[in-house]
Amino acid sequence: MLRVYPQLLDLVQSVTPLIRQLELHDSDLARQCKRALSSVPLNIAEGGYSRGGNRKVRYHTALGSLREALACFEVATAFGHLPPLQPQLRREFDQIIGALVRVTLR
């Protein structure tokens, strides 16, 4: 299991109120964000018990899903549904994305 897994769960918990707020304005975007965000820890957990190329594929999928979730928040901000992410939340996204990039490049 990757060391960022607990940090990722904390991030999911931190952005959950934002997803609930987004649901009030755009239920489709909120649903997509929730699916993408759910996919990240699930793929990391699966990757932790996979072998060889499958492990890298799971981590790569987690990376794509995390970037998709971040894009959902960026789009919600562009539509005026949510304020920009707080700098600390953005840093957490960037740190986890960076860790996943490093793992997928090995």
N, C-alpha and C positions, 0 to 999 in steps of 0.2 A: 504494500500500500504506500502511496506517495505521502511524504511528510506534509504536503499542503492540504491533505484531506480534511483535517479538523478546521483549518483556516477557511476552507471552502464551505463547510457546513455553517460556520459563523457568518460568512458572507451571505449565504442563502437566507439565514435567519434575519440578517440586517436589512436585506432588500425586500423581504416579504411585505412589510407595510407599504412600500412603494408599489408593489404589484397590486395590492388591494386598492390603492388609490387610482392606479391606472385602470382597473376594472370599471370604475365609475365613468370613465371617459371612452375607453376603447376595449371592450371585452375580448375581441379577437387578438389584439396585440398583447394584452395581458395573458391570455391563454398560451400564445406562442412563447412569450417570455418564460412563463412557468414551465412549459415543456422543455425548453432549451436549458433552463437552469436545473431542472430535475435530471436531465440527461448527464450532466457533468459528473456529479458524485457517483452515479450509477455506473458510468463507463470507467471511471477511475477505479472503483471497487472491482469491477470485472477485470480490468487490465492487471490489477495487482495479483490476480490468480490465473492469468493467461501466460502462455509461453511464446517465445520467439516473436515472430512477426505479428501475431495476434495481439500481443501486449501493446506494441507500438500503434497498431490500428485503433485499439480502444482509447489510448491516450490522445491520439490525433483526433478522434471523434469528440472526446471531452473538450479538447482545445477549440474545435469548431463550434461546439455548442456554447461554450463560455463566451466566445467572441460574439455569437448570435445573441445571447442574453444581453451583453453589453450594448450591442446595436439596438436592441429593443428599447433600452432606456434612453439611448441617444435619439432615436426616432420619436419616442414619447416626448422628449424635451423639445425637439424640433416642431412637433405639432402643438406644443404649448400645454400638454397634459400634465407634465411633471417638470419640476425645476431640475437643473443640472445635478448630477450626482455630487454628493459632498466629496471633497478632495480625498478624505480618508477611504471612502468606499471605492473611489476610482483607483487609488493606489493598491487596494486589495485586489481588485480585478486585474490590474496590471501585473502584480506580483505573481498571482496564480497563473495568468497567461504566460508570463516569462518562464515559470517553472515547467509548464507543459510544453512550451517551445523547446526548452533544453532537453527534455526527456524524448521528444519526438525526433530530435536531430541526432541522437546517439546512434 
